[in-house]
Amino acid sequence: MTEYNIYCDESCHLEYDPHKSMVLGAVWCAKEDKRQLFDRIKEIKQKHGLKPEFEIKWNKVSKSKTAFYRELINFFFDTDKLNFRGLVVADKGELEHGRYGQTHDQFYYKMYFDMLKIIISPHASYYIYLDIKDTQGFEKVQKLHDVTCNNHYDFSQSVIKRIQEVRSDEVSLLQITDLLIGALSYFYRGLTENTAKVELIDLIKRRSGYSLLKSTLPSERKFNLFVWHSGYRRGWNYGGF
C-alpha cells in the first residue's frame, strides 16, 4: 500500500480564548515525496534570503515577506504532491458542551476525527503528525489513534500506522498547514488589518476556486474544506469518544 504522511495543526482551538472561530487542518503527501518537498521549501526560503531553519508561520506574515509567502502558497497549489483538508468551527458560541455531555477537549478530538476520516483510505497506510498542543497530549493522541483505527476497521493498525506529536518548528510541511489554517482563521474572524494577510487569503481563494464561505464536496482532494455548524450534531458517531 502507498504510505502517506499527514501533518495536522489547529488555530484558536481553546474554549475560552477571545477568538470566534476554531480551525483544524491537515496537509498530506506520499511518504516517498517528503524529502523532495522539504528540499523545495528550503530552496524557496533561500531564494528569499531566509535561513533554512526559518519557521513558516501565519503570525509572521508581513508586507516585507509577502512575496515569500505568496510563492509558498503557489507552490502548494502548483504541485500535485500536496493536499489540504480544513475544518472550520465558524462560531464557537454555538457550542453547548454540557448539553451533549462532553468537555471542550473531547469536542476538539471529535473534530480531529471528523477531519481525518475524509483523508484516510483503507487502501493506503498513514503516519499522522500533530503539532504539540500541551504536555498532557499523549493519552489523547493514543485515544484518537484507537478510535480512528476502529472506525476504519483497522484493528491491526495496518492502515493508520502512527499518530504522534511533533514540534512544528522542525517540520516544514507542518508549517505549511499552519499557514493555510492561519489564513482560514483570519478570514473567519473577519480581520482585515494586515494587508499582506488579506492578499494571501485572496490568492488562496483564486487558486482554490472557492470563496471559503462554504464546505467543498467531500471528494475535493486539493483544497478540501468543511465548515461546521451546530446542526451537524445529528448523526454524530465517534466510536468511543
N, C-alpha and C positions, 0 to 999 in steps of 0.2 A: 504494500500500500504506500501511496505517496505520504510523506511526512510533512507537516506544516508547523510553523511557529506562529503563535498568536500573542500579540503584545497589547495588554489592556491597561487602561488608566481611567481616572474619574476626575470630575471637576464639580466643586460646590456640593459635595455629597453629604455634608454634615447636616444634622436635623435642625440645629438652631443657629446656623450661620445666617448672615444677613441677605443671602442671595436667593432669588425667587426660584431659579431652575437648577436642576441637577442633571449632569451629563455623564454617561459612561461610554467608553469607546474602545474599539479594538482594531488594530492593523494586523493583517496576517500575510504570510508568504510561504512558499515552499521552503522547507528547511535547507535544501541544496542551493537556494538562491541567496541565502542570508549573507554570506561573505561578500558577494558581488554588490549587494545593495548597501551594505555597510561601507564598502570602499567608495561607492559612488557618492554617498552622503559626505564622506571625508573629502572627496575631490571638490564638491560644491563649497564646503567650508573654506578650503584652501583658495579657491577661486575668488572668494570674497574677503580674503585676508584674515580669516579666522583660524585659530589653532584647532587641530584635530579633536582635542578634548572639549571644545566649546559645546556647552549644553543647549540644545534647541528647546526653547520654551516659549509658549504663548505669552507669558508675562514679560518676556524680553523683547517682544516685537516693538520696534520704534521706527521712526522715519528714516534714521540712518541705516537701518538694516532691512528696509522694505524689499530691496532687490534680492537679498539673500533669501528671505522667507518666501518671496514670490517664486523664486526658482525651485525651492523645495516643494511647494505645492504643485507647480507644473511638473516636476519630476514624479511626484506621486501619481498624477493623472496620466502622464505620458508612458509610464512603464506598465506592462501587463503583469508584472510580478507582485504587485501590491494591491490589496483590497482593504476596504474600511467598512466597519459597521458601527453606527452610533445609536445610542438610546437616550432620549431626552425626556425627563420628567419636567414638563413645561411649567408647572406650578406646584411647588411643594406645599402650598396652602391647602391643596386638595387631599393631602394625606390624612388619614384617620386611623392611626395605628391601633389605638385602643379598641375601636370598633371591630377590627379584623384580627385581634388577638396576636399582635406581633410587635416587636420592637423596631426602631428605625434601622438598626443594624441588620436585622433579619430581612427587612424590606430591601436594603442595599444589596444583599446577596441574592435575593429573588430577582432583582433587576439584572444582576450579572448573569444569572441563569438564563433569563429571557434573551439577553444579548447573545450569549454564546450558542444557544440552541439553533439559531438560524445559520451559524457558520459551520457547524460540525456535521460531517457526513460519515455514515457508517463504513464507507469505503476508503477511508483515509485514516491517518493517525495524527495526533496533535500534542504539542508541547505548549502549554499556556503560561505566560509570564505576566504577573500583576505587579504594578508599582506598589512598593511597600506603603501600606496605609497606616499602620500603627504597630506597636510591639506585641499586640495580642492577636495578630492576624493568622498565626499558624493553624490553630484548630479550625477557624472558619474556612480557611483555604482548603483544608482537608475535607471539611463538610461539603463544600462546593464541588470538590472533585468527586466525592462519593455520589452525591445527588445527580450531578451531570452524567456520570457514567451510568447510573441506574436508569435514568430517563432514556438513554440510548441503548439500553440492554447490553451495556459494555461491562458486564460483571467481572470480566478478567482484566479490565483496564487496558485492553489492547488498542482501543481507539483513542481514548484520552489518556495518554501516557503519563502526563505530569502536569500539575498546576503548582506553581511556586511563585513566591515573591522575590523581586529583584530590585536593585537600585536603578532608578531611571537615568541617573547621570552617567551610567556605564553602558547603556543600551540605546543606540541611536534610533532604532526603529520604534522603540517605546516613546522616544521623544517626538517622533512624527505623530504618534497617537495623541500626545499632549497638545501638539499644535492644532490638530483637527478638532479635538473636543473643546479646546480653548476657544476656537472660532465659533463653535456652536453655542457654547455657554455665553459668550459675549453677545451674540446675536439674540439669544432668547432672553437675556436680561435687558435688552433694549438699549444697550450702551452705544454711544457714537463719538465719545470724546477723542479717542485715539484714531486719527485719520488713517494711519498705516494699517491698523487692525481692520477698519471698515473696508479698506481697499482689498485686503486679503480675503475677507468674507465675500465681497463681490466677485473676486476671482474664483472662489470655491463654487459659488452659485453658477457662474458661467461655465466652468469646466465640468461640473457635475450635471448641469442641465436641470437642476432642481431649485425651488425657491427656499428650501429648508424649513418651510412652514408646515409641511405635511409629511406623513410617512411615505416612504417609497414602497413599491411592491416588495414582498419578501424575497422574490427571486432576483432582485437587483444585486449584482455582485461587486461592482467597483466602488460605489458610494451608497451604501445601504443605510437607511435612516428609519427609526421607529420613534414616533412622538407619543409618549404615554399620557393617558388621562385617566381619571378615577373610574370612568365607566368600563375600563378594560378589566376590572377585578373579576367580573363574572367569568366563570370557567377557568380560573387560575388552578393550576395543578403543578405543584413543585416537588412532588415525590419525596418528602422528608423534611422540608422546611416548616 
